Amino acid sequence: MSRSSSIDRLPPPDPERIAAYLDGGLSPEEQAEVRRLLAESAAWREVLLEAQDLEEWETLDEAASTAGEVRRFPGRDAARRDAPTRSLLLAAAAAIVALAVTAPFWLRLLSPGPSPSSQLVDRIAVDERLDSLPPDWSYPEWGSFRSATTSPIAASPHVDFRLGVLAIKLEVARRRGDAVELGDVASAIDATLVADLTPISELTLEQIRPDLDRLGTAPAQRQVAERIDRELIRSFAAGGLFEVGRWAATALIAARTGDDAHFAARTYRDGLAAVRELDLPTVSREPIDALAAPGLDAATALPLLERLVATLGDPETWAAGV
């Protein structure tokens, strides 16, 4: 079938369909079909430009409440009378729209799927200003990640691209040793990927296994997903270690100075309650539980706190919040 015969049978432009496309009211399949029609039909592109032009005038004419009122706007009538200028603008805009619609990266961004690693990484690195992207970092294929969750956030057609950006940021933050950035990226992936928004810090690899299984069978996807899980758990566990260390160090100072009032204060009890909720395998639970005894004084707390701090390791490690 020739291209000309295919174009001849294109449906006439549908203004309502184009308006829904601009408003984001179409399904991904319907959006893809409209993009195809825009790429192949000048008539469809002209209606699209008319709709975009109308939206701009609606924004300018704040008093207008309907499209009909906007069409009667005097400035718009004057613009319509300037046919030669409008024709040139329309032709230029049509070329821009055709280029945007047919650009491979733009299509990948609107309809995510497997993408060439080098092109997408280069684009993300430029957009995100990641000036120290590790040279050995390889970008995975994220096309199946939407199936990992039923979250409304993950239903967005941009979720695969966003996860790709976050994966690169996660790797950069990890290699830089930037604990704050690592935590921020972890939170963003948490909100994007996990269906019920359960914090990833509370998940184990076995608990997230069903989600990993739904990612598909591609080894790269599984490997990256499992690594993200490990990195997030590690970053949150390190953050928990910092919380325990900070609380224990404050209490230890009070115990060594004989400040009994510190152990009766609400701030001590609230901090202890938060520490007891943490599940840190390298931290001894016995002294933590003993420090919750009612009527605790500084002399009794001192040996317990010394034992607890000894299990935390080098203070330079946890004190930095790594």
N, C-alpha and C positions, 0 to 999 in steps of 0.2 A: 504494500500500500504506500503510495507516495505521500510526502509531507503535505503537499497542497491539497490533496483530497481529504486528508485527515483534518486540516484546518477548516476546510469548507464545511465540515460537519460539526464544528464546535457549536455549542449552544449559545444563544444570544446572551449578552451581559445581563446579570440578575442583580439589580441594585440592592435588594434586601439581603441577598447572600453576601455581597461584598461588604455591606455595612456590618453584618454579623462577623465577617472575617476581621474587619478592623477593630471590632469591639471584643474580640477573643471569645465569641460565642459559638464557635464551631469545634467539632471534634478534631483530633489530629488527622484523621483520614479526610475529613471535609476540608481542612486547611490545606492539606497536600494537593487535593484536587483543584482548589481555587488557585494555588500557586502555579499549578501546571497550566491552567487556563490563562493566567496573567502572562506567563512566559510565552504562550503561543498566539495570543490574540491581542491586537492593538485596541480593539473595541473594548475588551475587558479592562485593559490598562487605563483607557480614557475615563471609563466610569469610576475606576478606583481613584484616579486623580481628582475627578469631580467630587467624589465623596470626601476625600481628604481636604480639598479646598473648602467644601461646605463646613467641615468641622472647624477649620481655622476661622471662618467668618462667624460661626456660632460662638466661638470663644471671644472674638473681638466685640461682637454685638451682644453685650450682657443683657440688654433689655429684651432680646428676642427669646421667645419661649417655644417656638415651633420652627420647623424647617421652612415653612411657607413664609414666615416673617423674615427669616434670614434671606430668602431669595428676593424679597422686596427691598433689601437694604440698598440705598442709593449707590454706595461705593461699589457694590457687587455689580450693579447694572452698568456702571461706568467701565468696570473691568471687562465685562462681556463685550462692550462696544469696541474695545481695543483688540480686534480680531488678529491682526498680524503679530502683535507682540505675544498674544496668548497662544497662537499657533506655534511660535518658536519655543515658548516656555513649555508647551505641552509636549512637543517633540523631544526636547532635552530631558524633560522629566520622565517621559516614556522610556527613553534609553537608560536612564538611571534605574528605573524600576525593573526593567528587563535584566540589567546587569545584576541588581541585588537579588532578584528572584532566582537567577540561574547560577549565581556564585556557589561553588561547592561548599565552602565553609558556612555560608549563610543557611543553605539547605540543611547541613548537618546540625547546625545550632537549633533550627526550628523543628527538625525531625531527627532527634539524636539516634545514633547507631554507631557501629564500629567506624573509627576514623583513623586515617594514617597517623601514626604516632608523631613523626617529626613535625608535620604541619601544625597539628593541634597544640603540641607542646610549645612550639615557637610562638604561636599566637597568644596562648595563655601567659607565657613568660613575659611577653611584651605588655599585654593588657594589665597583668598583675604586678609589673615592675619587679619581677623576681630576678635580681641581678646576680644571684649566686646559685642558680639552679644547678644541682650536681650534674656533672657531665655524664655520669653513668646511669642517671635516672631514666627509666623507660616507662612511657605512659601506657597504661593498660587499655584494653577495649572495654568500655563501660556500657555497651548497648543494652545489656540485660539487667542493669541495676534497678530499673523501675519495677521489675517483677519482685524485687526483694521486700516490698512494703506496700501496704494499702493506704499509707498516709496521704492526706490531701496535698501536703507539700510535695510529696514524691510523684503525684499525678501530673505535676507541671512538666511540659515538654522540655524545659530547660534543666531538669534535675540531673540528667546524665552529665551535661556539661559542667554543672555546678560541682558535682561530686569529683569530676576530673580536676577542676581547679583546687578543690580542697585536698585531694590526694597529693597533689604536687606541693601545696603549702605545708601539708603535714610532714612530708619528707624533708623539705627545706628547713622547717623549724626543728625537726629532730636532729638533723646534721649540724645545725647551728648551735644546738643546745639551748634553744630559747624556750624555757619552760612556760612562760606566759603565753607566747604565741601558740605553742603546742596545745595548751589548754583551750585557747579560743577556737582553734581549728577543730579540736575534738568536740567542742560544744556544737559547732556548726554542722559537723558530720552527724552528730547525735540527732539534731533536729531534722536533718534532711533524710537520713536513712532509716532510722528505727521507727517502726510502724506506730507503736503505742507511746512513743516518746519517753520510754523508760531510759534513764541515764545509762549510757554504755558502761560507766564505771561500776554499775551494779550487775552487769552481765558477765557470764563466763563464756568461753568459747563453745562449750557444749550447749548452753542456752541459746546462743545465736546460730547454732548449726542449722536449724531449719531455714533460716533466712539465707544462709550461705548456700544451702542446697538449691534454693530457688534462683540463684544467680546464674545458673547454667553450668555447663561442664567445661568451659574453657579454663585451662590451668591458670592462665594469667589472672582471670577474674577471681578464682578461688584463692590464689596466692596473695593477691593484693588485699582482698577482703579480710583474710585471716590476719595479715600483717597489720591492717588498720585496727582490727580488734585488739591485737596484742599491744600495739602502741598506745591505744586509748586507755586500756586497763593499766598499762605501765605508768602513763602520765597521771592518771587519777590516783593510782596507788601512791605515787611519789607525792602528790599533793596532800593525800591523807597522812603520809609520814611527816610532812611539814606541820600539819595541824597538831598531831600528837606531840611532836618535838617542841613546838612553840608553847603548847599548854603545859607540858611537863617541865620545861625549863623555867617558866614563871612560877609554877608550884614549888619547884626545887629551891629557888631563891627564898621563897617564903618559909619553907621548912628549915633551911639552914639559918635563917634569922629568927626562928622561933615565933613566927607570926601565926598564932593559932586562929586569929580572926579570918585569915585568908581562906581556910578550909571550911569555914562556916558560911562564907559569902555565896551569894547566888551565882556570881560569875564563875566561881570554881565549880559549882554543881552543874551549871549549864555546859561548861566546857567539858567536864567529865562525861556528861550524857552524850555529847557529840562524839567524843573519842570512843566511847563504848559501842557506838553504832558502826564504827569503821571495822572492816574485816581485812586486817593486814597480817598476812601469814608470818612475816618476820618479826612481829612485835608480840611480846609475851602478854597473854591475857590475864595471868594470875595477879600481877601487881596492880593492873588497872581495876580488876574487880575488887581487890582488897582496898583500894583507894576510895571506893564508894561506901565504905563502912560508916554508919552514923556516928556522930560525935568524934570524928577523926581530929587529932591534934597534930601539931608540927613534928613532934618527936616521933610519933608513930608513922607519919607519912614519909619521913626522911629516907629510911632504908628502902621503902617501897619505890619511891621516886628514883633513887639511885639505881635500883635494879632495872626499872623501866627505861631510863635514859641509856643504860648500858646496852640494851637490846636494839637501840635505834642506830647504832653505828656511829660513824664520824659525823659530828655536828655540822661540819662544813658541807656535807652532802644534803642533809634534810633542811638545814637552816636556810639554804638558798632556794628552797621550794622546788628542787629539781624533780 
